[in-house]
């Protein structure tokens, strides 16, 4: 049984070419985003935060949208409501945006569940705690004649496979996909998945796994 195909007319919600305007990088906007993030993490409405802090809904809206500069007294009231240090509101403004360059041959071979089936996992980079709230793990996976099929992976997050070499019959739940070079598979990794049959070896593919930070 083969799975469904990608619908080319799907509407994407994010513009990958968008560049933030200068006014989005200023301190007020950074503080506003943190206030909104803390409020949403605690499942609070603006009205509930208003009641908790004594600040008006209008003032809170201006703060969250970065159109006003809150005083230290106001920030302390918000910090008390969120039970967080006052300095937490400045993290976005001061945060260093990480980047990693891994040269050919410098990737790290690591132990994952699949390694016991002779699947070679090479980690291509790792950025830990970050403001996006998402962890992304990119791997280069190699299957050879010594590799076993291992169709019982299950883990949190979303996974993207991109086939570089060889051919595999790959399972996701009750669906089987014949993957060739240039093919990709994008799926919910909480469903059982993995190579069902190794059709042409060696097989190499990129696996990019993303999941929510703890």
C-alpha positions, 0 to 999 in steps of 0.5 A, a space after each residue: 500500500 502506498 501513502 498519500 502524495 503532497 498537495 502542491 496547492 497547499 498554502 504556507 503560512 510563513 514567508 521564507 524570504 521575509 527579513 525583519 524590519 529594523 523596528 522589530 529588533 528594538 528592545 520594546 519589541 523583544 520585551 513584548 514578545 517575551 511578555 506574550 510568550 510567558 502569558 501564553 505558556 501559562 495559558 493566561 488571557 490578557 484579561 487574566 494578566 490584567 487582573 493579576 497585575 493591575 495593569 489595564 488591558 490596553 497597556 498590556 496590549 501595547 506592551 505585547 505589541 512593542 509600541 510602548 516602553 514599560 517602566 521597571 516597575 511595570 516589568 517587575 509587576 509582570 515578573 511577579 505575575 509570571 514568577 520569573 526574574 525581571 531579566 528574563 524579559 531581555 533575553 530576546 534582545 540580548 540572545 546570540 543567534 547560533 550558527 554551525 558549519 560542519 565541514 565534510 568529514 567532520 560530522 560526529 558519529 553517535 549512538 542512537 536506537 538504529 545503531 544496533 541495527 548497523 545504521 550509521 548515524 552522523 550528526 550534522 549539527 546541534 543547537 540546544 536551548 533556543 528562543 524558537 522552542 524547537 530542537 532540530 537534529 539533522 543526521 546523515 544515515 548510511 545503510 550497508 549490506 551489514 544493516 538490518 531492517 528496523 521498522 519500529 522507530 517511534 519518537 516525538 516530533 516531525 521528521 523529514 527524510 531526503 534520499 541521496 543514494 540507494 533505494 529503500 522501502 520505507 514504512 510509516 504506519 500502514 503505508 509503504 513508500 519506495 524511496 529513490 534518490 531525490 525522494 523525500 518523506 515528511 511525517 509525524 514521527 510518533 507513528 512507527 516508521 523505518 526501513 522495511 526493505 533495503 532494495 539497493 545498497 548502499 543507501 544514504 539519506 538525510 534525516 531531520 528531526 524536530 521536536 519541542 524543547 523540554 
